[in-house]
Amino acid sequence: MTAISPRPANRSPVVVPPLPRSLGRDSTLRRRGRERLLRVLFNASGERRLPRERELVAALQACDPRDPWWVCEANSRTPLYLLPTREWIAALARFVDRVGARRLLEVAAGDGFLSERLRRVRPGIEVIATDDGSWRRPRARMSARDRREFAGVPFAGVRAGCGVRPIKARAAVERYRPDLVLVAWAPPGLLVERCLRGPCRWLLDLSVDGDVCGNGPATWRFRKELPEGALERRALCRLDACPRETRRTRATLYYGARHPDHGIDRHALIPSGAATRAGSGAKAWPRH
């Protein structure tokens, strides 16, 4: 197994199991790439790091293109989806300032790392992280095919951080009535739609093209804006095997039920990928 060393006292190192056959033949070069990415994502105590963008991009590029996903999915600490950097957190903070949010709610927050880091750079904003714990067991996020293909692999479950409140997403929106709901890599299903129908003003959906996150084609029919600039351009995720050439994250700002423009856009085109976003019927950001 690939591991971070040295092993600190009373803490286990973060390890990644050997590659499955479906990811091809392993090599010393591939193992070194995975070790480098682990060191960027976690410190020697097994805690998550907030790296510089340049550092993370270099580590992703140094990996075999098949390996970033495996490191993020199979590491022994927690599955990783969005991969924040210091520069991207700064861009997110500026975005929150521009929409004027004073209370931000992150739903499906997992370990709460994203909210924790945003809270540090914007201590004057109330940042609340919630997660219902439905992915505590690794099998809960796996398909039947995944369970067959990766039988015996010791995947980690999603562990809630100490500041993450155990509550379902829509119930959290009802309770806290946030200005802005943040959803990063929503699980498959209607979570985004249910939340934006709740008492919030905005919902920022960070996802990727295709059927990886949430229920994109159905949710896309709601009125929205498309944030431009660093929020999307500088974002990194587990699917960015060659981030110097292309990046997969897509940011969509939906109008929540407390926004005067909330509703379904009857003229919206249902996107099949990034190429259709410009013709989606959404307004370009910034609008206000």
C-alpha positions in Angstrom: 0.0 0.0 0.0 1.0 3.6 -0.7 1.4 5.5 2.6 2.5 8.8 4.1 5.4 8.4 6.4 6.7 8.8 9.1 3.8 7.5 11.1 2.9 10.0 13.9 2.2 8.8 17.4 -1.3 7.6 18.1 -2.4 8.3 14.5 -2.6 6.0 11.6 -1.2 7.1 8.2 -3.4 7.6 5.2 -2.9 4.7 2.9 -4.2 3.7 -0.6 -4.7 0.0 -1.4 -3.1 -1.6 -4.5 -4.6 -0.7 -7.8 -7.4 -3.0 -9.1 -6.9 -4.8 -12.4 -9.4 -2.5 -14.1 -7.0 0.4 -13.6 -4.1 -1.3 -15.4 -0.7 -2.5 -14.5 1.0 -0.8 -11.6 4.6 0.5 -11.7 7.2 2.2 -9.6 6.5 5.5 -11.4 2.7 5.2 -10.8 3.2 4.5 -7.1 5.5 7.5 -6.7 2.8 9.7 -8.4 0.1 8.4 -5.9 2.5 9.0 -3.0 3.1 12.6 -4.1 -0.6 13.3 -4.4 -1.3 11.8 -1.0 1.3 14.1 0.5 -0.4 17.1 -1.1 -3.9 16.1 0.1 -3.0 15.0 3.7 -0.3 15.8 6.2 1.8 13.3 8.2 -0.9 13.2 10.9 -3.5 12.1 8.4 -5.3 15.5 8.4 -6.5 17.1 5.2 -4.3 19.9 3.8 -5.3 23.0 1.9 -2.6 23.1 -0.7 -1.6 25.8 -3.1 -3.1 25.5 -6.6 0.3 25.1 -8.2 1.2 22.3 -5.8 -2.0 20.3 -6.4 -1.9 20.8 -10.1 1.7 19.5 -10.3 0.8 16.4 -8.1 -2.3 15.6 -10.3 -0.2 16.0 -13.5 2.5 13.7 -12.1 0.0 10.8 -11.6 -1.0 8.4 -14.2 -4.4 9.8 -15.5 -6.2 6.8 -14.0 -4.8 7.3 -10.5 -6.2 10.6 -9.0 -9.7 9.0 -8.9 -8.3 6.0 -7.1 -6.4 8.0 -4.5 -9.5 10.2 -3.8 -11.9 7.3 -3.6 -9.9 4.5 -1.9 -7.7 6.4 0.6 -8.2 5.2 4.1 -9.3 8.5 5.6 -12.3 9.8 3.6 -13.4 9.9 0.0 -12.6 13.2 -1.7 -14.5 14.8 -4.5 -14.0 18.6 -4.8 -10.3 19.4 -4.0 -10.1 22.9 -2.6 -6.9 25.0 -2.8 -6.0 28.2 -1.0 -6.6 30.2 -4.2 -10.0 28.6 -4.7 -11.2 29.2 -1.2 -10.3 32.8 -1.6 -12.4 32.9 -4.8 -15.3 31.3 -3.0 -15.1 33.8 -0.2 -15.2 36.7 -2.8 -18.2 35.1 -4.4 -20.0 34.8 -1.1 -19.3 38.5 -0.5 -20.7 39.4 -3.9 -24.0 37.7 -3.4 -24.2 39.4 0.0 -24.7 36.2 2.0 -24.5 36.6 5.8 -25.6 33.0 6.6 -24.3 30.2 4.5 -25.4 26.6 4.8 -23.4 23.7 3.4 -25.5 20.5 3.0 -24.1 17.0 2.3 -20.9 18.5 3.8 -19.2 15.2 4.7 -16.2 15.9 6.9 -17.0 19.7 6.8 -13.5 20.6 5.5 -14.9 23.1 2.9 -17.0 25.0 5.5 -14.2 25.0 8.0 -11.8 26.6 5.6 -14.3 29.2 4.4 -15.1 30.0 8.1 -11.4 30.8 8.7 -11.3 33.4 5.9 -14.7 34.9 6.5 -15.2 34.8 10.3 -17.9 37.5 10.1 -20.2 35.2 8.1 -22.2 32.5 9.8 -21.2 29.2 8.1 -23.1 26.1 9.0 -22.2 22.6 7.8 -24.7 19.7 7.9 -24.7 16.1 6.7 -27.3 13.3 7.3 -24.6 10.6 7.6 -26.1 8.4 4.8 -22.7 7.6 3.4 -21.1 6.6 6.7 -21.0 3.0 5.4 -18.9 2.8 2.2 -21.4 0.4 0.5 -24.0 3.2 0.6 -22.3 5.1 -2.1 -21.4 2.1 -4.3 -23.4 0.6 -7.1 -23.8 -3.2 -7.4 -21.2 -3.2 -10.1 -18.8 -1.3 -7.8 -19.3 -3.8 -5.0 -18.5 -6.7 -7.4 -15.5 -5.0 -9.0 -13.9 -3.8 -5.7 -14.9 -6.6 -3.4 -12.4 -6.8 -0.6 -11.2 -3.2 -1.0 -11.3 -1.5 2.5 -13.0 1.8 1.4 -13.5 4.4 4.1 -17.0 5.8 4.8 -17.8 9.6 4.9 -17.0 10.7 8.5 -18.7 13.9 9.7 -16.3 16.4 11.2 -16.7 17.7 14.7 -18.5 20.9 13.5 -20.9 19.1 11.1 -24.5 19.0 12.3 -26.4 15.7 11.7 -29.5 16.8 9.8 -31.0 16.1 6.4 -30.4 18.6 3.7 -34.0 19.9 3.2 -34.6 20.0 6.9 -31.5 22.0 7.4 -32.7 24.6 4.9 -36.0 24.8 6.6 -34.4 25.2 10.0 -31.6 27.7 9.2 -33.2 29.7 6.3 -29.8 30.6 4.8 -29.0 33.3 2.3 -26.9 30.8 0.4 -26.9 27.0 0.3 -23.7 25.4 -0.8 -23.7 21.9 -2.4 -20.4 20.4 -3.6 -20.8 17.2 -5.5 -24.4 16.4 -4.6 -25.1 12.7 -4.4 -27.3 11.2 -7.2 -30.9 12.2 -6.7 -33.0 15.3 -6.0 -31.1 16.9 -3.2 -30.3 20.1 -5.1 -33.9 20.5 -6.3 -35.4 19.9 -2.8 -33.0 22.4 -1.2 -33.6 25.2 -3.7 -37.4 24.8 -3.2 -36.8 25.6 0.5 -36.5 29.0 2.2 -33.1 30.1 0.8 -32.2 32.9 -1.5 -29.5 31.3 -3.5 -28.1 27.8 -4.0 -24.6 27.3 -5.4 -24.2 23.9 -7.0 -20.6 22.7 -7.6 -20.7 19.6 -9.8 -19.3 18.1 -13.0 -20.7 17.5 -16.5 -22.6 14.3 -17.0 -24.5 12.1 -14.6 -21.8 12.0 -11.8 -23.5 14.4 -9.4 -27.1 15.1 -8.4 -29.9 15.1 -11.1 -28.5 17.7 -13.5 -30.9 17.5 -16.4 -34.0 17.8 -14.3 -32.6 20.4 -11.9 -31.2 22.5 -14.8 -34.8 23.7 -15.7 -34.8 26.0 -12.7 -33.8 29.6 -13.2 -30.2 30.2 -12.5 -27.0 32.2 -13.2 -23.7 30.9 -14.4 -20.8 32.2 -12.3 -17.8 33.2 -14.4 -14.2 33.6 -13.4 -12.1 32.0 -10.7 -14.8 30.1 -8.9 -15.1 27.7 -11.8 -11.9 28.3 -13.7 -9.6 27.5 -10.7 -11.7 24.7 -9.2 -10.1 21.2 -9.0 -11.7 17.8 -8.4 -10.9 14.1 -8.4 -11.7 13.9 -12.2 -9.0 16.4 -13.1 -6.3 14.1 -14.3 -4.8 16.7 -16.6 -5.8 20.0 -15.0 -3.4 22.1 -17.1 -5.4 21.2 -20.1 -9.0 21.0 -18.8 -11.0 21.0 -15.6 -14.3 19.4 -14.9 -16.0 21.5 -12.2 -19.1 23.4 -13.2 -20.6 26.1 -10.9 -24.3 26.9 -11.2 -26.1 29.5 -9.0 -29.8 28.7 -8.7 -32.5 31.0 -7.4 -34.0 29.6 -4.2 -37.6 30.0 -3.0 -36.9 33.3 -1.3 -35.5 34.9 -4.5 -38.0 36.9 -6.5 -36.9 35.1 -9.7 -37.3 31.6 -8.3 -39.1 29.2 -10.6 -38.8 27.0 -13.7 -37.4 28.5 -16.9 -39.6 27.1 -19.6 -37.2 28.0 -22.3 -34.1 26.5 -20.7 -32.2 23.9 -22.8 -31.2 20.7 -21.0 -27.4 20.5 -21.3 -25.6 17.4 -22.4 -22.2 18.8 -21.4 -20.2 21.9 -21.0 -20.6 22.9 -24.6 -24.3 23.7 -24.2 -24.0 25.8 -21.0 -23.7 29.1 -22.9 -27.0 28.3 -24.7 -28.8 27.1 -21.6 -31.1 30.2 -21.1 -29.3 31.1 -17.8 -28.2 34.6 -17.1 -24.5 35.2 -17.0 -22.9 36.1 -13.6 -22.7 38.7 -12.2 -26.3 40.0 -12.6 -26.5 42.3 -9.6 
